[in-house]
Amino acid sequence: MSSKDYFDRVAQDWDDMRENFFSDEVRVTALSTAAVQKGKIAADIGAGTGFISEGLIRAGLQVIAVDQSEAILKEMKKKFADVETIDYRVGQAQNLPISDAMVDYAFANMYLHHVESPPKAIEEMVRILKPEGKLVITDLDEHEFDFLREEHHDRWMGFKRADIVEWFQSAGLREISIDSIGTCCETQSSCGGEFASIGIFIASGTNAD
Ligand SMILES: C[S@@+](CC[C@H](N)C(=O)[O-])C[C@H]1O[C@@H](n2cnc3c(N)ncnc32)[C@H](O)[C@@H]1O
């Protein structure tokens, strides 16, 4: 099954699944780290059903929500049916459907460990940032819970923070910071009962161009 097929299949259940994985603290910290300002444009990459977008809308930003899965974006549209400030776009990590230097912020929550090439996905998110635009990524620290590949279609078993910093630098970001978000992503394996509790990092950087 492809990653797209997996997310198409879980689209209707994603909100319930996500609530069990991690808390709203992830969104609060992501938005405060970026110091988002009302009226600006933000991209939510790998938006899913709009966990990050929800906070952005509340803060008065315009949102471009990108995901590979039409089915999951359809669920997001149902949820935000009365919101006119979201532009939904189906697209892939390596070729985001957003012009160069278009957004003030790019967010990606729990997206990077699903993409084929994390460094290329980061470069592509930097491409869409305006000069001085900010990239904020929240994702899993490196872990050893192999069942997540099988059961949740994860491609990468989290990341070393040093790698994230290196990829941010190579993509041309400055003022890079990376830290623990202070909460974990938790889930139980459906076979065998193995329980995963994985640290979540928050990485941010500013576009130098
Ligand atoms: C774990 S979910 C996270 C969704 C959302 N950001 C959240 O926090 O609830 C990962 C999302 O990234 C999308 N995704 C995974 N790989 C992708 C790719 N290569 N290109 C575009 N979207 C992708 C999936 O379809 C899915 O909706």
The ligand as a MOL file (V3000), in Angstrom:
LIG
                    3D

  0  0  0     0  0            999 V3000
M  V30 BEGIN CTAB
M  V30 COUNTS 27 29 0 0 0
M  V30 BEGIN ATOM
M  V30 1 C 0.7510 11.8710 10.1440 0
M  V30 2 S -0.2350 12.8110 9.0590 0 CHG=1
M  V30 3 C -0.1940 14.3980 9.8460 0
M  V30 4 C -1.3640 15.2760 9.4220 0
M  V30 5 C -1.4380 16.6320 10.1180 0
M  V30 6 N -0.2770 17.4410 9.8390 0
M  V30 7 C -1.6610 16.4760 11.6100 0
M  V30 8 O -0.8310 16.9340 12.3890 0
M  V30 9 O -2.6910 15.9030 11.9860 0 CHG=-1
M  V30 10 C 0.8370 13.0470 7.6380 0
M  V30 11 C 0.1520 13.7340 6.4700 0
M  V30 12 O 1.1300 14.0160 5.4840 0
M  V30 13 C 0.6290 13.6390 4.2170 0
M  V30 14 N 1.7740 13.2220 3.3960 0
M  V30 15 C 2.5990 12.1700 3.6200 0
M  V30 16 N 3.5300 12.0810 2.6580 0
M  V30 17 C 3.2860 13.0940 1.7830 0
M  V30 18 C 3.9070 13.5240 0.5910 0
M  V30 19 N 4.9630 12.8750 0.0880 0
M  V30 20 N 3.4020 14.6050 -0.0440 0
M  V30 21 C 2.3210 15.2490 0.4660 0
M  V30 22 N 1.6910 14.8950 1.5900 0
M  V30 23 C 2.1650 13.8280 2.2600 0
M  V30 24 C -0.3100 12.4770 4.4850 0
M  V30 25 O -1.2440 12.2720 3.4380 0
M  V30 26 C -0.9310 12.8770 5.8210 0
M  V30 27 O -2.1130 13.6050 5.6680 0
M  V30 END ATOM
M  V30 BEGIN BOND
M  V30 1 1 1 2
M  V30 2 1 2 3
M  V30 3 1 2 10
M  V30 4 1 3 4
M  V30 5 1 4 5
M  V30 6 1 5 6
M  V30 7 1 5 7
M  V30 8 2 7 8
M  V30 9 1 7 9
M  V30 10 1 10 11
M  V30 11 1 11 12
M  V30 12 1 11 26
M  V30 13 1 12 13
M  V30 14 1 13 14
M  V30 15 1 13 24
M  V30 16 1 14 15
M  V30 17 1 14 23
M  V30 18 2 15 16
M  V30 19 1 16 17
M  V30 20 1 17 18
M  V30 21 2 17 23
M  V30 22 1 18 19
M  V30 23 2 18 20
M  V30 24 1 20 21
M  V30 25 2 21 22
M  V30 26 1 22 23
M  V30 27 1 24 25
M  V30 28 1 24 26
M  V30 29 1 26 27
M  V30 END BOND
M  V30 END CTAB
M  END
